[in-house]
């Protein structure tokens, strides 16, 4: 029969806590990367829509920019 001391149990508890902390940190990093990736995809999609409008030769692309949420520049009269 193997005897374990209470110091061995304390070391096992620390290892368990360290493993949980590392797992939570990894999950936080993965979640952060997903959020940043979704933001980049959304921003690139908006810029692609404006660029497609300009490449099509349209003149009213400023309304598309305003609808997306950007600042449409108005000519000074």
PDB file of N, CA, C and O in Angstrom, chain B, residues numbered from 101:
ATOM      1  N   UNK B 101       0.827  -1.165   0.000  1.00  0.00           N
ATOM      2  CA  UNK B 101       0.000   0.000   0.000  1.00  0.00           C
ATOM      3  C   UNK B 101       0.882   1.243   0.000  1.00  0.00           C
ATOM      4  O   UNK B 101       1.829   1.356   0.778  1.00  0.00           O
ATOM      5  N   UNK B 102       0.552   2.155  -0.877  1.00  0.00           N
ATOM      6  CA  UNK B 102       1.379   3.355  -1.009  1.00  0.00           C
ATOM      7  C   UNK B 102       0.823   4.461  -0.128  1.00  0.00           C
ATOM      8  O   UNK B 102      -0.380   4.722  -0.093  1.00  0.00           O
ATOM      9  N   UNK B 103       1.730   5.092   0.570  1.00  0.00           N
ATOM     10  CA  UNK B 103       1.311   6.166   1.454  1.00  0.00           C
ATOM     11  C   UNK B 103       1.641   7.495   0.787  1.00  0.00           C
ATOM     12  O   UNK B 103       2.713   7.668   0.209  1.00  0.00           O
ATOM     13  N   UNK B 104       0.720   8.408   0.877  1.00  0.00           N
ATOM     14  CA  UNK B 104       0.966   9.743   0.336  1.00  0.00           C
ATOM     15  C   UNK B 104       0.977  10.735   1.482  1.00  0.00           C
ATOM     16  O   UNK B 104       0.176  10.653   2.413  1.00  0.00           O
ATOM     17  N   UNK B 105       1.875  11.645   1.393  1.00  0.00           N
ATOM     18  CA  UNK B 105       1.937  12.668   2.432  1.00  0.00           C
ATOM     19  C   UNK B 105       1.047  13.845   2.025  1.00  0.00           C
ATOM     20  O   UNK B 105       0.617  13.950   0.877  1.00  0.00           O
ATOM     21  N   UNK B 106       0.790  14.699   2.964  1.00  0.00           N
ATOM     22  CA  UNK B 106      -0.070  15.845   2.645  1.00  0.00           C
ATOM     23  C   UNK B 106       0.658  16.830   1.748  1.00  0.00           C
ATOM     24  O   UNK B 106       0.017  17.623   1.059  1.00  0.00           O
ATOM     25  N   UNK B 107       2.008  16.794   1.742  1.00  0.00           N
ATOM     26  CA  UNK B 107       2.754  17.671   0.847  1.00  0.00           C
ATOM     27  C   UNK B 107       2.569  17.240  -0.603  1.00  0.00           C
ATOM     28  O   UNK B 107       2.538  18.082  -1.501  1.00  0.00           O
ATOM     29  N   UNK B 108       2.448  15.961  -0.833  1.00  0.00           N
ATOM     30  CA  UNK B 108       2.200  15.454  -2.183  1.00  0.00           C
ATOM     31  C   UNK B 108       0.833  15.923  -2.671  1.00  0.00           C
ATOM     32  O   UNK B 108       0.682  16.279  -3.840  1.00  0.00           O
ATOM     33  N   UNK B 109      -0.153  15.927  -1.794  1.00  0.00           N
ATOM     34  CA  UNK B 109      -1.483  16.382  -2.177  1.00  0.00           C
ATOM     35  C   UNK B 109      -1.480  17.875  -2.503  1.00  0.00           C
ATOM     36  O   UNK B 109      -2.174  18.304  -3.426  1.00  0.00           O
ATOM     37  N   UNK B 110      -0.723  18.658  -1.771  1.00  0.00           N
ATOM     38  CA  UNK B 110      -0.638  20.091  -2.027  1.00  0.00           C
ATOM     39  C   UNK B 110       0.001  20.342  -3.387  1.00  0.00           C
ATOM     40  O   UNK B 110      -0.456  21.213  -4.128  1.00  0.00           O
ATOM     41  N   UNK B 111       1.055  19.591  -3.730  1.00  0.00           N
ATOM     42  CA  UNK B 111       1.693  19.734  -5.047  1.00  0.00           C
ATOM     43  C   UNK B 111       0.728  19.384  -6.160  1.00  0.00           C
ATOM     44  O   UNK B 111       0.702  20.059  -7.190  1.00  0.00           O
ATOM     45  N   UNK B 112      -0.064  18.347  -5.975  1.00  0.00           N
ATOM     46  CA  UNK B 112      -1.048  17.962  -6.984  1.00  0.00           C
ATOM     47  C   UNK B 112      -2.101  19.060  -7.163  1.00  0.00           C
ATOM     48  O   UNK B 112      -2.537  19.328  -8.282  1.00  0.00           O
ATOM     49  N   UNK B 113      -2.505  19.691  -6.061  1.00  0.00           N
ATOM     50  CA  UNK B 113      -3.475  20.780  -6.149  1.00  0.00           C
ATOM     51  C   UNK B 113      -2.892  21.960  -6.929  1.00  0.00           C
ATOM     52  O   UNK B 113      -3.590  22.560  -7.747  1.00  0.00           O
ATOM     53  N   UNK B 114      -1.628  22.298  -6.689  1.00  0.00           N
ATOM     54  CA  UNK B 114      -0.994  23.392  -7.419  1.00  0.00           C
ATOM     55  C   UNK B 114      -0.901  23.073  -8.901  1.00  0.00           C
ATOM     56  O   UNK B 114      -1.126  23.945  -9.740  1.00  0.00           O
ATOM     57  N   UNK B 115      -0.573  21.839  -9.228  1.00  0.00           N
ATOM     58  CA  UNK B 115      -0.495  21.448 -10.638  1.00  0.00           C
ATOM     59  C   UNK B 115      -1.866  21.555 -11.305  1.00  0.00           C
ATOM     60  O   UNK B 115      -1.977  21.986 -12.453  1.00  0.00           O
ATOM     61  N   UNK B 116      -2.894  21.163 -10.579  1.00  0.00           N
ATOM     62  CA  UNK B 116      -4.253  21.250 -11.115  1.00  0.00           C
ATOM     63  C   UNK B 116      -4.653  22.706 -11.351  1.00  0.00           C
ATOM     64  O   UNK B 116      -5.240  23.031 -12.383  1.00  0.00           O
ATOM     65  N   UNK B 117      -4.339  23.572 -10.405  1.00  0.00           N
ATOM     66  CA  UNK B 117      -4.670  24.995 -10.548  1.00  0.00           C
ATOM     67  C   UNK B 117      -3.879  25.607 -11.692  1.00  0.00           C
ATOM     68  O   UNK B 117      -4.424  26.393 -12.467  1.00  0.00           O
ATOM     69  N   UNK B 118      -2.613  25.263 -11.810  1.00  0.00           N
ATOM     70  CA  UNK B 118      -1.788  25.787 -12.899  1.00  0.00           C
ATOM     71  C   UNK B 118      -2.312  25.315 -14.252  1.00  0.00           C
ATOM     72  O   UNK B 118      -2.306  26.076 -15.220  1.00  0.00           O
ATOM     73  N   UNK B 119      -2.755  24.092 -14.321  1.00  0.00           N
ATOM     74  CA  UNK B 119      -3.288  23.552 -15.572  1.00  0.00           C
ATOM     75  C   UNK B 119      -4.579  24.268 -15.953  1.00  0.00           C
ATOM     76  O   UNK B 119      -4.797  24.572 -17.126  1.00  0.00           O
ATOM     77  N   UNK B 120      -5.438  24.541 -14.967  1.00  0.00           N
ATOM     78  CA  UNK B 120      -6.688  25.257 -15.224  1.00  0.00           C
ATOM     79  C   UNK B 120      -6.413  26.694 -15.663  1.00  0.00           C
ATOM     80  O   UNK B 120      -7.071  27.205 -16.569  1.00  0.00           O
ATOM     81  N   UNK B 121      -5.448  27.341 -15.024  1.00  0.00           N
ATOM     82  CA  UNK B 121      -5.092  28.708 -15.393  1.00  0.00           C
ATOM     83  C   UNK B 121      -4.555  28.762 -16.815  1.00  0.00           C
ATOM     84  O   UNK B 121      -4.909  29.657 -17.583  1.00  0.00           O
ATOM     85  N   UNK B 122      -3.714  27.820 -17.159  1.00  0.00           N
ATOM     86  CA  UNK B 122      -3.175  27.785 -18.515  1.00  0.00           C
ATOM     87  C   UNK B 122      -4.285  27.522 -19.537  1.00  0.00           C
ATOM     88  O   UNK B 122      -4.271  28.094 -20.627  1.00  0.00           O
ATOM     89  N   UNK B 123      -5.221  26.680 -19.199  1.00  0.00           N
ATOM     90  CA  UNK B 123      -6.338  26.398 -20.101  1.00  0.00           C
ATOM     91  C   UNK B 123      -7.211  27.635 -20.302  1.00  0.00           C
ATOM     92  O   UNK B 123      -7.615  27.933 -21.426  1.00  0.00           O
ATOM     93  N   UNK B 124      -7.496  28.342 -19.237  1.00  0.00           N
ATOM     94  CA  UNK B 124      -8.301  29.559 -19.346  1.00  0.00           C
ATOM     95  C   UNK B 124      -7.569  30.640 -20.133  1.00  0.00           C
ATOM     96  O   UNK B 124      -8.191  31.366 -20.909  1.00  0.00           O
ATOM     97  N   UNK B 125      -6.276  30.755 -19.947  1.00  0.00           N
ATOM     98  CA  UNK B 125      -5.499  31.736 -20.707  1.00  0.00           C
ATOM     99  C   UNK B 125      -5.507  31.377 -22.192  1.00  0.00           C
ATOM    100  O   UNK B 125      -5.628  32.261 -23.040  1.00  0.00           O
ATOM    101  N   UNK B 126      -5.381  30.110 -22.507  1.00  0.00           N
ATOM    102  CA  UNK B 126      -5.442  29.679 -23.905  1.00  0.00           C
ATOM    103  C   UNK B 126      -6.800  29.945 -24.524  1.00  0.00           C
ATOM    104  O   UNK B 126      -6.890  30.349 -25.683  1.00  0.00           O
ATOM    105  N   UNK B 127      -7.855  29.719 -23.757  1.00  0.00           N
ATOM    106  CA  UNK B 127      -9.201  29.994 -24.245  1.00  0.00           C
ATOM    107  C   UNK B 127      -9.401  31.487 -24.482  1.00  0.00           C
ATOM    108  O   UNK B 127     -10.019  31.876 -25.473  1.00  0.00           O
ATOM    109  N   UNK B 128      -8.888  32.323 -23.592  1.00  0.00           N
ATOM    110  CA  UNK B 128      -9.006  33.772 -23.753  1.00  0.00           C
ATOM    111  C   UNK B 128      -8.265  34.247 -24.997  1.00  0.00           C
ATOM    112  O   UNK B 128      -8.770  35.096 -25.732  1.00  0.00           O
ATOM    113  N   UNK B 129      -7.088  33.711 -25.237  1.00  0.00           N
ATOM    114  CA  UNK B 129      -6.316  34.090 -26.430  1.00  0.00           C
ATOM    115  C   UNK B 129      -7.045  33.648 -27.691  1.00  0.00           C
ATOM    116  O   UNK B 129      -7.115  34.404 -28.659  1.00  0.00           O
ATOM    117  N   UNK B 130      -7.580  32.453 -27.693  1.00  0.00           N
ATOM    118  CA  UNK B 130      -8.311  31.957 -28.863  1.00  0.00           C
ATOM    119  C   UNK B 130      -9.556  32.802 -29.119  1.00  0.00           C
ATOM    120  O   UNK B 130      -9.858  33.121 -30.269  1.00  0.00           O
ATOM    121  N   UNK B 131     -10.274  33.166 -28.071  1.00  0.00           N
ATOM    122  CA  UNK B 131     -11.463  34.002 -28.230  1.00  0.00           C
ATOM    123  C   UNK B 131     -11.092  35.386 -28.757  1.00  0.00           C
ATOM    124  O   UNK B 131     -11.790  35.931 -29.611  1.00  0.00           O
ATOM    125  N   UNK B 132     -10.011  35.947 -28.259  1.00  0.00           N
ATOM    126  CA  UNK B 132      -9.525  37.245 -28.741  1.00  0.00           C
ATOM    127  C   UNK B 132      -9.189  37.177 -30.225  1.00  0.00           C
ATOM    128  O   UNK B 132      -9.543  38.084 -30.977  1.00  0.00           O
ATOM    129  N   UNK B 133      -8.515  36.122 -30.656  1.00  0.00           N
ATOM    130  CA  UNK B 133      -8.160  35.979 -32.066  1.00  0.00           C
ATOM    131  C   UNK B 133      -9.395  35.833 -32.948  1.00  0.00           C
ATOM    132  O   UNK B 133      -9.420  36.346 -34.067  1.00  0.00           O
ATOM    133  N   UNK B 134     -10.409  35.147 -32.461  1.00  0.00           N
ATOM    134  CA  UNK B 134     -11.651  35.004 -33.229  1.00  0.00           C
ATOM    135  C   UNK B 134     -12.334  36.359 -33.389  1.00  0.00           C
ATOM    136  O   UNK B 134     -12.801  36.696 -34.477  1.00  0.00           O
ATOM    137  N   UNK B 135     -12.393  37.138 -32.308  1.00  0.00           N
ATOM    138  CA  UNK B 135     -13.038  38.455 -32.370  1.00  0.00           C
ATOM    139  C   UNK B 135     -12.280  39.377 -33.321  1.00  0.00           C
ATOM    140  O   UNK B 135     -12.900  40.070 -34.127  1.00  0.00           O
ATOM    141  N   UNK B 136     -10.960  39.397 -33.241  1.00  0.00           N
ATOM    142  CA  UNK B 136     -10.153  40.233 -34.139  1.00  0.00           C
ATOM    143  C   UNK B 136     -10.327  39.776 -35.586  1.00  0.00           C
ATOM    144  O   UNK B 136     -10.427  40.608 -36.488  1.00  0.00           O
ATOM    145  N   UNK B 137     -10.364  38.478 -35.814  1.00  0.00           N
ATOM    146  CA  UNK B 137     -10.567  37.959 -37.167  1.00  0.00           C
ATOM    147  C   UNK B 137     -11.915  38.352 -37.730  1.00  0.00           C
ATOM    148  O   UNK B 137     -12.007  38.725 -38.899  1.00  0.00           O
ATOM    149  N   UNK B 138     -12.967  38.277 -36.925  1.00  0.00           N
ATOM    150  CA  UNK B 138     -14.300  38.685 -37.389  1.00  0.00           C
ATOM    151  C   UNK B 138     -14.347  40.172 -37.698  1.00  0.00           C
ATOM    152  O   UNK B 138     -14.976  40.583 -38.673  1.00  0.00           O
ATOM    153  N   UNK B 139     -13.687  40.983 -36.879  1.00  0.00           N
ATOM    154  CA  UNK B 139     -13.639  42.423 -37.143  1.00  0.00           C
ATOM    155  C   UNK B 139     -12.926  42.696 -38.467  1.00  0.00           C
ATOM    156  O   UNK B 139     -13.394  43.511 -39.262  1.00  0.00           O
ATOM    157  N   UNK B 140     -11.813  42.030 -38.710  1.00  0.00           N
ATOM    158  CA  UNK B 140     -11.074  42.243 -39.957  1.00  0.00           C
ATOM    159  C   UNK B 140     -11.889  41.815 -41.166  1.00  0.00           C
ATOM    160  O   UNK B 140     -11.885  42.501 -42.188  1.00  0.00           O
ATOM    161  N   UNK B 141     -12.580  40.700 -41.063  1.00  0.00           N
ATOM    162  CA  UNK B 141     -13.416  40.242 -42.181  1.00  0.00           C
ATOM    163  C   UNK B 141     -14.508  41.260 -42.470  1.00  0.00           C
ATOM    164  O   UNK B 141     -14.781  41.569 -43.630  1.00  0.00           O
ATOM    165  N   UNK B 142     -15.132  41.782 -41.422  1.00  0.00           N
ATOM    166  CA  UNK B 142     -16.189  42.775 -41.601  1.00  0.00           C
ATOM    167  C   UNK B 142     -15.644  44.059 -42.234  1.00  0.00           C
ATOM    168  O   UNK B 142     -16.252  44.594 -43.161  1.00  0.00           O
ATOM    169  N   UNK B 143     -14.514  44.554 -41.745  1.00  0.00           N
ATOM    170  CA  UNK B 143     -13.925  45.781 -42.280  1.00  0.00           C
ATOM    171  C   UNK B 143     -13.498  45.600 -43.734  1.00  0.00           C
ATOM    172  O   UNK B 143     -13.714  46.493 -44.553  1.00  0.00           O
ATOM    173  N   UNK B 144     -12.903  44.468 -44.062  1.00  0.00           N
ATOM    174  CA  UNK B 144     -12.480  44.225 -45.446  1.00  0.00           C
ATOM    175  C   UNK B 144     -13.678  44.082 -46.373  1.00  0.00           C
ATOM    176  O   UNK B 144     -13.616  44.490 -47.533  1.00  0.00           O
ATOM    177  N   UNK B 145     -14.764  43.509 -45.876  1.00  0.00           N
ATOM    178  CA  UNK B 145     -15.972  43.387 -46.696  1.00  0.00           C
ATOM    179  C   UNK B 145     -16.541  44.767 -47.024  1.00  0.00           C
ATOM    180  O   UNK B 145     -16.973  45.008 -48.151  1.00  0.00           O
ATOM    181  N   UNK B 146     -16.544  45.665 -46.052  1.00  0.00           N
ATOM    182  CA  UNK B 146     -17.033  47.014 -46.309  1.00  0.00           C
ATOM    183  C   UNK B 146     -16.169  47.737 -47.330  1.00  0.00           C
ATOM    184  O   UNK B 146     -16.690  48.394 -48.231  1.00  0.00           O
ATOM    185  N   UNK B 147     -14.870  47.621 -47.198  1.00  0.00           N
ATOM    186  CA  UNK B 147     -13.969  48.286 -48.133  1.00  0.00           C
ATOM    187  C   UNK B 147     -14.094  47.688 -49.532  1.00  0.00           C
ATOM    188  O   UNK B 147     -13.956  48.404 -50.524  1.00  0.00           O
ATOM    189  N   UNK B 148     -14.351  46.407 -49.620  1.00  0.00           N
ATOM    190  CA  UNK B 148     -14.537  45.758 -50.913  1.00  0.00           C
ATOM    191  C   UNK B 148     -15.794  46.279 -51.603  1.00  0.00           C
ATOM    192  O   UNK B 148     -15.790  46.484 -52.816  1.00  0.00           O
ATOM    193  N   UNK B 149     -16.861  46.493 -50.852  1.00  0.00           N
ATOM    194  CA  UNK B 149     -18.099  47.019 -51.439  1.00  0.00           C
ATOM    195  C   UNK B 149     -17.871  48.406 -52.034  1.00  0.00           C
ATOM    196  O   UNK B 149     -18.339  48.690 -53.136  1.00  0.00           O
ATOM    197  N   UNK B 150     -17.161  49.267 -51.321  1.00  0.00           N
ATOM    198  CA  UNK B 150     -16.881  50.614 -51.821  1.00  0.00           C
ATOM    199  C   UNK B 150     -15.975  50.537 -53.045  1.00  0.00           C
ATOM    200  O   UNK B 150     -16.199  51.239 -54.031  1.00  0.00           O
ATOM    201  N   UNK B 151     -14.967  49.695 -52.985  1.00  0.00           N
ATOM    202  CA  UNK B 151     -14.046  49.569 -54.111  1.00  0.00           C
ATOM    203  C   UNK B 151     -14.760  49.030 -55.348  1.00  0.00           C
ATOM    204  O   UNK B 151     -14.511  49.501 -56.458  1.00  0.00           O
ATOM    205  N   UNK B 152     -15.628  48.064 -55.173  1.00  0.00           N
ATOM    206  CA  UNK B 152     -16.397  47.542 -56.301  1.00  0.00           C
ATOM    207  C   UNK B 152     -17.279  48.625 -56.912  1.00  0.00           C
ATOM    208  O   UNK B 152     -17.436  48.700 -58.131  1.00  0.00           O
ATOM    209  N   UNK B 153     -17.848  49.456 -56.056  1.00  0.00           N
ATOM    210  CA  UNK B 153     -18.682  50.554 -56.546  1.00  0.00           C
ATOM    211  C   UNK B 153     -17.844  51.518 -57.388  1.00  0.00           C
ATOM    212  O   UNK B 153     -18.266  51.933 -58.468  1.00  0.00           O
ATOM    213  N   UNK B 154     -16.679  51.864 -56.901  1.00  0.00           N
ATOM    214  CA  UNK B 154     -15.809  52.787 -57.639  1.00  0.00           C
ATOM    215  C   UNK B 154     -15.309  52.172 -58.944  1.00  0.00           C
ATOM    216  O   UNK B 154     -15.247  52.852 -59.968  1.00  0.00           O
ATOM    217  N   UNK B 155     -14.957  50.905 -58.911  1.00  0.00           N
ATOM    218  CA  UNK B 155     -14.464  50.251 -60.121  1.00  0.00           C
ATOM    219  C   UNK B 155     -15.556  50.066 -61.165  1.00  0.00           C
ATOM    220  O   UNK B 155     -15.260  49.927 -62.353  1.00  0.00           O
ATOM    221  N   UNK B 156     -16.810  50.061 -60.736  1.00  0.00           N
ATOM    222  CA  UNK B 156     -17.919  49.950 -61.681  1.00  0.00           C
ATOM    223  C   UNK B 156     -18.185  51.273 -62.385  1.00  0.00           C
ATOM    224  O   UNK B 156     -18.997  51.331 -63.308  1.00  0.00           O
ATOM    225  N   UNK B 157     -17.520  52.320 -61.965  1.00  0.00           N
ATOM    226  CA  UNK B 157     -17.672  53.610 -62.615  1.00  0.00           C
ATOM    227  C   UNK B 157     -18.838  54.422 -62.099  1.00  0.00           C
ATOM    228  O   UNK B 157     -19.237  55.397 -62.736  1.00  0.00           O
ATOM    229  N   UNK B 158     -19.382  54.055 -60.989  1.00  0.00           N
ATOM    230  CA  UNK B 158     -20.511  54.804 -60.433  1.00  0.00           C
ATOM    231  C   UNK B 158     -20.021  56.092 -59.786  1.00  0.00           C
ATOM    232  O   UNK B 158     -18.881  56.185 -59.333  1.00  0.00           O
ATOM    233  N   UNK B 159     -20.892  57.064 -59.753  1.00  0.00           N
ATOM    234  CA  UNK B 159     -20.524  58.363 -59.187  1.00  0.00           C
ATOM    235  C   UNK B 159     -21.123  58.599 -57.808  1.00  0.00           C
ATOM    236  O   UNK B 159     -20.742  59.554 -57.132  1.00  0.00           O
ATOM    237  N   UNK B 160     -22.035  57.766 -57.382  1.00  0.00           N
ATOM    238  CA  UNK B 160     -22.709  57.984 -56.101  1.00  0.00           C
ATOM    239  C   UNK B 160     -22.231  57.017 -55.023  1.00  0.00           C
ATOM    240  O   UNK B 160     -23.036  56.566 -54.208  1.00  0.00           O
ATOM    241  N   UNK B 161     -20.981  56.700 -55.000  1.00  0.00           N
ATOM    242  CA  UNK B 161     -20.446  55.761 -54.005  1.00  0.00           C
ATOM    243  C   UNK B 161     -20.376  56.379 -52.617  1.00  0.00           C
ATOM    244  O   UNK B 161     -20.241  55.664 -51.624  1.00  0.00           O
ATOM    245  N   UNK B 162     -20.468  57.714 -52.541  1.00  0.00           N
ATOM    246  CA  UNK B 162     -20.452  58.348 -51.226  1.00  0.00           C
ATOM    247  C   UNK B 162     -21.685  57.974 -50.414  1.00  0.00           C
ATOM    248  O   UNK B 162     -21.622  57.931 -49.185  1.00  0.00           O
ATOM    249  N   UNK B 163     -22.803  57.704 -51.076  1.00  0.00           N
ATOM    250  CA  UNK B 163     -23.990  57.260 -50.337  1.00  0.00           C
ATOM    251  C   UNK B 163     -23.771  55.866 -49.758  1.00  0.00           C
ATOM    252  O   UNK B 163     -24.286  55.545 -48.686  1.00  0.00           O
ATOM    253  N   UNK B 164     -23.008  55.040 -50.468  1.00  0.00           N
ATOM    254  CA  UNK B 164     -22.680  53.712 -49.957  1.00  0.00           C
ATOM    255  C   UNK B 164     -21.778  53.829 -48.736  1.00  0.00           C
ATOM    256  O   UNK B 164     -21.954  53.099 -47.761  1.00  0.00           O
ATOM    257  N   UNK B 165     -20.820  54.734 -48.784  1.00  0.00           N
ATOM    258  CA  UNK B 165     -19.920  54.941 -47.649  1.00  0.00           C
ATOM    259  C   UNK B 165     -20.710  55.461 -46.453  1.00  0.00           C
ATOM    260  O   UNK B 165     -20.470  55.038 -45.322  1.00  0.00           O
ATOM    261  N   UNK B 166     -21.651  56.379 -46.692  1.00  0.00           N
ATOM    262  CA  UNK B 166     -22.459  56.915 -45.598  1.00  0.00           C
ATOM    263  C   UNK B 166     -23.366  55.836 -45.012  1.00  0.00           C
ATOM    264  O   UNK B 166     -23.606  55.807 -43.805  1.00  0.00           O
ATOM    265  N   UNK B 167     -23.869  54.947 -45.876  1.00  0.00           N
ATOM    266  CA  UNK B 167     -24.742  53.885 -45.387  1.00  0.00           C
ATOM    267  C   UNK B 167     -23.955  52.872 -44.552  1.00  0.00           C
ATOM    268  O   UNK B 167     -24.491  52.288 -43.610  1.00  0.00           O
ATOM    269  N   UNK B 168     -22.707  52.673 -44.895  1.00  0.00           N
ATOM    270  CA  UNK B 168     -21.862  51.736 -44.140  1.00  0.00           C
ATOM    271  C   UNK B 168     -21.503  52.313 -42.783  1.00  0.00           C
ATOM    272  O   UNK B 168     -21.326  51.568 -41.820  1.00  0.00           O
ATOM    273  N   UNK B 169     -21.394  53.620 -42.697  1.00  0.00           N
ATOM    274  CA  UNK B 169     -21.071  54.232 -41.418  1.00  0.00           C
ATOM    275  C   UNK B 169     -19.840  55.091 -41.472  1.00  0.00           C
ATOM    276  O   UNK B 169     -19.429  55.642 -40.451  1.00  0.00           O
ATOM    277  N   UNK B 170     -19.242  55.220 -42.627  1.00  0.00           N
ATOM    278  CA  UNK B 170     -18.086  56.078 -42.772  1.00  0.00           C
ATOM    279  C   UNK B 170     -18.514  57.515 -42.953  1.00  0.00           C
ATOM    280  O   UNK B 170     -19.705  57.819 -43.031  1.00  0.00           O
ATOM    281  N   UNK B 171     -17.551  58.380 -43.018  1.00  0.00           N
ATOM    282  CA  UNK B 171     -17.889  59.797 -43.195  1.00  0.00           C
ATOM    283  C   UNK B 171     -17.821  60.126 -44.683  1.00  0.00           C
ATOM    284  O   UNK B 171     -16.757  60.034 -45.295  1.00  0.00           O
ATOM    285  N   UNK B 172     -18.931  60.500 -45.248  1.00  0.00           N
ATOM    286  CA  UNK B 172     -18.980  60.883 -46.656  1.00  0.00           C
ATOM    287  C   UNK B 172     -18.534  62.342 -46.765  1.00  0.00           C
ATOM    288  O   UNK B 172     -19.054  63.205 -46.059  1.00  0.00           O
ATOM    289  N   UNK B 173     -17.599  62.608 -47.625  1.00  0.00           N
ATOM    290  CA  UNK B 173     -17.106  63.972 -47.804  1.00  0.00           C
ATOM    291  C   UNK B 173     -18.034  64.698 -48.787  1.00  0.00           C
ATOM    292  O   UNK B 173     -18.340  64.203 -49.872  1.00  0.00           O
ATOM    293  N   UNK B 174     -18.459  65.869 -48.369  1.00  0.00           N
ATOM    294  CA  UNK B 174     -19.316  66.677 -49.220  1.00  0.00           C
ATOM    295  C   UNK B 174     -18.480  67.814 -49.800  1.00  0.00           C
ATOM    296  O   UNK B 174     -17.639  68.384 -49.105  1.00  0.00           O
ATOM    297  N   UNK B 175     -18.703  68.140 -51.043  1.00  0.00           N
ATOM    298  CA  UNK B 175     -17.948  69.257 -51.627  1.00  0.00           C
ATOM    299  C   UNK B 175     -18.362  70.580 -50.989  1.00  0.00           C
ATOM    300  O   UNK B 175     -19.529  70.802 -50.667  1.00  0.00           O
ATOM    301  N   UNK B 176     -17.386  71.433 -50.820  1.00  0.00           N
ATOM    302  CA  UNK B 176     -17.633  72.767 -50.259  1.00  0.00           C
ATOM    303  C   UNK B 176     -18.108  73.669 -51.380  1.00  0.00           C
ATOM    304  O   UNK B 176     -17.485  73.727 -52.440  1.00  0.00           O
ATOM    305  N   UNK B 177     -19.215  74.380 -51.152  1.00  0.00           N
ATOM    306  CA  UNK B 177     -19.766  75.257 -52.197  1.00  0.00           C
ATOM    307  C   UNK B 177     -19.545  76.687 -51.846  1.00  0.00           C
ATOM    308  O   UNK B 177     -19.938  77.576 -52.601  1.00  0.00           O
TER     309      UNK B 177
END
